[in-house]
Amino acid sequence: MAATAEQIFDKIMGAAEASFKDGWSAVRDYAPAEFRKMAIQIEEIASNVAKYKLDPNEGYSPETGKLLFKMQRQACESVLVAVTQLTMISVQKALDAVVKVLKNSFKGVIASVLQ
């Protein structure tokens, strides 16, 4: 069974406070909206990669899925840096930790497209 955006969002939010550490208070109000967008995109990417694996004429390749996730992550990083006083490096480190939790929580297609 594929993970839903809500399950992915719950994992992201569960990992976010610990991942952002002292910076959590700076992102706490805005992060849920960004993380919800990310969760929806991860669900869609995984669904399309799974379709492609069944029929290469459907969905899109794992490489395309990885690229789309990278773009979504960069957009999230940019927004969180723009609306907070956190540095890009601190946001990237926090998102690295969140992605690690997602990889450990969700196997298969989701883990394969997360970078």
MIKOL-942098 format. One record per residue: residue in three letters; x, y, z of N, C-alpha, C in turn. Coordinates in steps of 0.1 Angstrom, whole numbers, plus 5000, padded with zeros to 4 digits. Atoms other than C-alpha are relative to their C-alpha. Layout:
# residues N
ALAXYZXYZXYZ/...
END
This chain:
# residues 115
MET500849885000500050005000500950125000/ALA499349885001501350344990499750105012/ALA500249904989501850615017499250124994/THR500849885004499350905016500850135003/ALA499449874997500251265017499950035015/GLU500349984985498751285052501049925008/GLN499050084993501051005064501450064999/ILE498749945002504051165049500150135008/PHE500149884993503051505063500249985015/ASP499950034986502651355098501549965004/LYS498650034997506151205096500950124999/ILE499249885001507651535084499850095013/MET500349924989505951725112500649945013/GLY499450074989507051465137501550025002/ALA498549985000510651505127500550145000/ALA499649865002510651875121500550075012/GLU499649924988510852015156501449965005/ALA498750054996513751795165501150044990/SER499149975010515451855132500450155000/PHE499749865000515252235134500650055013/LYS499449964987516352245170499650145005/ASP500249864995516652605182499350084990/GLY500749935011515352725148498649974999/TRP501450045002511952555152499150125003/SER500949894997510452865168499950104988/ALA500049915011511453065137499149954988/VAL500750055011509752825113498649945003/ARG501250084995506952675134498750054994/ASP501349955006504152905120499949984985/TYR500150015014505052875084500349864994/ALA499550145005506652525081498849914996/PRO501050105004503352325081499550024986/ALA500549985014502152485049501049954990/GLU498950055009505452415032500149855000/PHE499950154998505652065046498849934994/ARG501250065007502051995034500249994985/LYS499750005014503052094999501049904996/MET498950095002506151885001499449855000/ALA500750134998504051585013499249964988/ILE500950035011501551614985500949974988/GLN499250025012504351634959500749865001/ILE499450134998506151334974499049894996/GLU501050105003502951134972499849994984/GLU500349995015502351244935501349944993/ILE498750055006506051174926500049855001/ALA499950154998505950824941498949934992/SER501150065008502650744924500450004985/ASN499649995014503950854890501249914997/VAL498850095002507250664894499549855001/ALA500650135000505250354904499349964987/LYS500650035013503150384873501049974989/TYR499050025010506250414852500649865001/LYS499350134998507750104867499149894995/LEU501050105005504549914857499950014984/ASP500149975014504350074822500850124997/PRO499249885003507050304809499350114991/ASN500749905008504450484788499150085010/GLU500849934989502750604821500950065010/GLY499249944990504050834848501350054995/TYR498749965004507650924848501149925007/SER498950084996511050774854500450035015/PRO499449974987512750744888500950125000/GLU499149895001515350994876499250135000/THR500949885000512551244868499450035014/GLY500549994987511051174902501050065010/LYS498949944992514351254919500250154997/LEU499849865004514751574900498850095005/LEU501249934995511151684909500150025015/PHE499949984985511751614946501150105003/LYS498949914998515051804944499450144999/MET500649875002513152104930499050045011/GLN500949984989510452074956500750045013/ARG499349974988512952064984500750134999/GLN499449875002514852364970499050115002/ALA501049894998511652564969499750015015/CYS500350004986510852465005501250075008/GLU498849944993514452565016499950154998/SER500049855003514152904998498950075008/VAL501149934993510752985014500450015015/LEU499750004986511952885049501150105003/VAL499049904998515053095046499550144998/ALA500649865002513053395032499250055011/VAL501049964990510453395059500650005015/THR499350014987512953335088501350075000/GLN498749955000516253455099501049895001/LEU499150125000517753105096500850014987/THR499150015011520653045073499649894991/MET500350115009520352825042500649875005/ILE499350124995522852585058499249945012/SER500850064989520752545090498749944995/VAL501350065006517552485069500349884993/GLN499650125007519352235047500349895009/LYS499750104990520652045077498849945006/ALA501250044994517252035092499249914990/LEU500750085010515651915060500749874997/ASP499250125002518451655056499549905011/ALA500450094989517351515090498549954997/VAL501450035004513651525079500049894989/VAL499950105011514451335047500549875005/LYS499550134995516351075066498949935007/VAL501150074993513351005088499049954990/LEU500950055010511150975057500649884993/LYS499450125007513650735040499949885009/ASN500150114990513650525072498649955002/SER501450034997509850535075499349944988/PHE500650055012508850475039501049944991/LYS499150075009510550215018499550014986/GLY500550015014510150144981500250124992/VAL499949895010509450414956500350135007/ILE499749884993509350694982501450025004/ALA498649994996512750614996500950024988/SER499149995012514150584961500050144993/VAL500049875006513150934950500550115010/LEU499549904990514251114982501550014999/GLN498649985001517651274980500450085012/
END
